[in-house]
Amino acid sequence: MKTPAADRTTDALHPVRAGLLRAAQADAEALLARAEREAAARFDQAQAEARAILEDARRQGEADGADAARDLLVRARREARSRTLAARREPYEELRREATERVRELRRADGYASVRERLEQRARVLLGAGAEVTEHADGGVVAQVPGRRVDLSLTALADRALDGMGAEVRSLWEP
């Protein structure tokens, strides 16, 4: 059995205990509210950082994609240019071969001796009377003096004639 003094002590401490409980509960609620605010702030900060990371990644992806597209376009343009030049070169080379063959046929023509003589005279005009002039294997002549040489072979003359035509020749196969 309890003693009446203990009952009175318990009754007297009841308001103190209730006050301590209220204070502890208020502290706990304040601590919980502060923790919830901090958690919400950290969550908001994490979301903002995630959005910033995603935005940076999107911008970087767009930049990388633009760079890749630009590189692809440059390569495609180079390839197209290369193919265009190759397509133009083929008929030009065929024309050059045809012209070379035709001009070489001059060696078998009746007037070749006269052509060769004029080429030799031209070589001497260009290099002087002391130039050493020799027959070229493809027809025409080659002349030289120390430090200088002139190629008046039939092949070289055909090449120069085509080169001299410039844009006129290209107009044969360009649109």
C-alpha positions as CSV (number, residue, x, y, z in Angstrom):
1,M,0.0,0.0,0.0
2,K,1.1,3.5,-0.7
3,T,1.7,6.0,1.8
4,P,-0.3,9.1,1.7
5,A,2.8,11.2,1.5
6,A,3.9,9.4,-1.7
7,D,0.4,9.9,-3.2
8,R,0.7,13.6,-2.4
9,T,4.2,13.8,-3.9
10,T,3.0,12.0,-7.1
11,D,0.0,14.4,-7.3
12,A,2.3,17.4,-6.7
13,L,4.7,16.2,-9.4
14,H,1.9,15.6,-11.9
15,P,1.8,19.2,-13.1
16,V,5.6,19.2,-13.4
17,R,5.6,15.9,-15.3
18,A,2.8,17.2,-17.6
19,G,4.8,20.4,-18.2
20,L,7.9,18.4,-19.0
21,L,5.9,16.1,-21.3
22,R,4.4,19.2,-23.1
23,A,7.8,20.8,-23.4
24,A,9.3,17.5,-24.7
25,Q,6.5,17.1,-27.1
26,A,6.8,20.7,-28.3
27,D,10.6,20.2,-28.7
28,A,9.9,17.0,-30.7
29,E,7.3,18.7,-32.9
30,A,9.7,21.6,-33.5
31,L,12.5,19.3,-34.3
32,L,10.3,17.2,-36.6
33,A,9.0,20.4,-38.3
34,R,12.6,21.6,-38.8
35,A,13.7,18.2,-40.1
36,E,10.7,18.2,-42.5
37,R,11.6,21.8,-43.7
38,E,15.3,20.8,-44.2
39,A,14.3,17.6,-46.0
40,A,11.9,19.6,-48.3
41,A,14.7,22.2,-48.9
42,R,17.2,19.5,-49.7
43,F,14.7,17.8,-52.0
44,D,14.0,21.1,-53.8
45,Q,17.7,21.7,-54.1
46,A,18.3,18.1,-55.4
47,Q,15.5,18.6,-57.9
48,A,17.0,22.0,-59.1
49,E,20.4,20.4,-59.4
50,A,18.9,17.5,-61.4
51,R,17.1,19.9,-63.7
52,A,20.3,21.8,-64.2
53,I,22.2,18.6,-64.9
54,L,19.5,17.5,-67.4
55,E,19.6,20.9,-69.1
56,D,23.4,20.9,-69.3
57,A,23.2,17.4,-70.7
58,R,20.5,18.4,-73.2
59,R,22.6,21.4,-74.4
60,Q,25.7,19.3,-74.6
61,G,23.8,16.7,-76.5
62,E,22.5,19.3,-78.9
63,A,26.0,20.8,-79.4
64,D,27.5,17.3,-79.9
65,G,24.7,16.5,-82.4
66,A,25.3,19.8,-84.2
67,D,29.0,19.1,-84.4
68,A,28.4,15.6,-85.6
69,A,25.9,16.9,-88.2
70,R,28.3,19.5,-89.4
71,D,31.1,16.9,-89.6
72,L,28.8,14.7,-91.6
73,L,27.8,17.5,-93.9
74,V,31.5,18.4,-94.5
75,R,32.3,14.8,-95.3
76,A,29.3,14.5,-97.6
77,R,30.3,17.7,-99.4
78,R,33.9,16.5,-99.8
79,E,32.7,13.2,-101.1
80,A,30.4,14.9,-103.6
81,R,33.1,17.2,-104.7
82,S,35.5,14.3,-105.1
83,R,33.0,12.3,-107.2
84,T,32.2,15.4,-109.3
85,L,35.9,15.9,-110.0
86,A,36.4,12.3,-110.8
87,A,33.4,12.3,-113.2
88,R,34.8,15.4,-114.9
89,R,38.4,14.0,-115.0
90,E,37.3,10.8,-116.9
91,P,36.1,12.5,-120.1
92,Y,39.0,15.0,-119.9
93,E,41.5,12.1,-119.7
94,E,39.7,10.3,-122.5
95,L,39.9,13.5,-124.6
96,R,43.6,13.8,-123.7
97,R,44.3,10.2,-124.8
98,E,42.4,10.7,-128.0
99,A,44.2,13.9,-128.8
100,T,47.6,12.3,-128.1
101,E,46.9,9.4,-130.3
102,R,45.7,11.6,-133.1
103,V,48.7,13.9,-132.9
104,R,51.1,10.9,-132.9
105,E,49.5,9.8,-136.2
106,L,51.1,13.0,-137.7
107,R,54.4,11.2,-137.7
108,R,53.0,8.9,-140.5
109,A,51.5,11.8,-142.5
110,D,53.2,13.1,-145.7
111,G,53.8,16.5,-144.3
112,Y,55.5,15.4,-141.0
113,A,59.0,16.3,-142.2
114,S,57.8,19.9,-142.7
115,V,56.2,19.9,-139.2
116,R,59.3,18.5,-137.6
117,E,61.5,21.1,-139.4
118,R,59.2,24.0,-138.1
119,L,59.4,22.6,-134.6
120,E,63.2,22.5,-134.8
121,Q,63.2,26.1,-136.0
122,R,60.9,27.1,-133.2
123,A,63.2,25.4,-130.6
124,R,66.2,27.3,-132.0
125,V,64.3,30.6,-131.8
126,L,63.4,29.9,-128.1
127,L,66.9,28.6,-127.0
128,G,69.3,30.0,-129.6
129,A,71.1,28.6,-132.6
130,G,73.4,26.5,-130.5
131,A,70.6,24.4,-129.0
132,E,70.9,20.7,-129.2
133,V,67.7,19.4,-130.9
134,T,66.7,15.8,-130.8
135,E,63.8,13.8,-132.1
136,H,61.3,12.8,-129.4
137,A,60.1,9.1,-129.3
138,D,56.5,10.2,-129.7
139,G,57.3,12.7,-132.5
140,G,58.3,16.3,-132.4
141,V,61.5,17.5,-130.9
142,V,63.2,18.3,-127.6
143,A,65.9,21.0,-127.4
144,Q,68.2,22.0,-124.7
145,V,71.1,24.3,-123.8
146,P,72.8,24.3,-120.5
147,G,70.2,25.2,-117.8
148,R,67.2,25.3,-120.2
149,R,65.1,22.7,-122.0
150,V,62.1,23.0,-124.4
151,D,59.8,20.1,-125.0
152,L,58.1,20.4,-128.4
153,S,57.1,16.8,-128.7
154,L,53.8,16.1,-130.3
155,T,52.4,14.8,-127.0
156,A,53.5,17.9,-125.1
157,L,52.0,20.1,-127.8
158,A,48.7,18.2,-127.6
159,D,48.7,18.6,-123.8
160,R,49.4,22.3,-124.0
161,A,46.7,22.8,-126.6
162,L,44.1,21.1,-124.4
163,D,45.3,23.1,-121.3
164,G,45.1,26.3,-123.4
165,M,41.4,25.6,-124.2
166,G,40.6,25.7,-120.4
167,A,36.9,26.3,-119.8
168,E,36.1,25.5,-123.5
169,V,37.2,21.9,-122.9
170,R,35.2,21.6,-119.7
171,S,32.0,22.8,-121.5
172,L,32.1,19.5,-123.4
173,W,31.0,17.5,-120.4
174,E,29.6,20.0,-117.9
175,P,25.9,21.0,-117.8
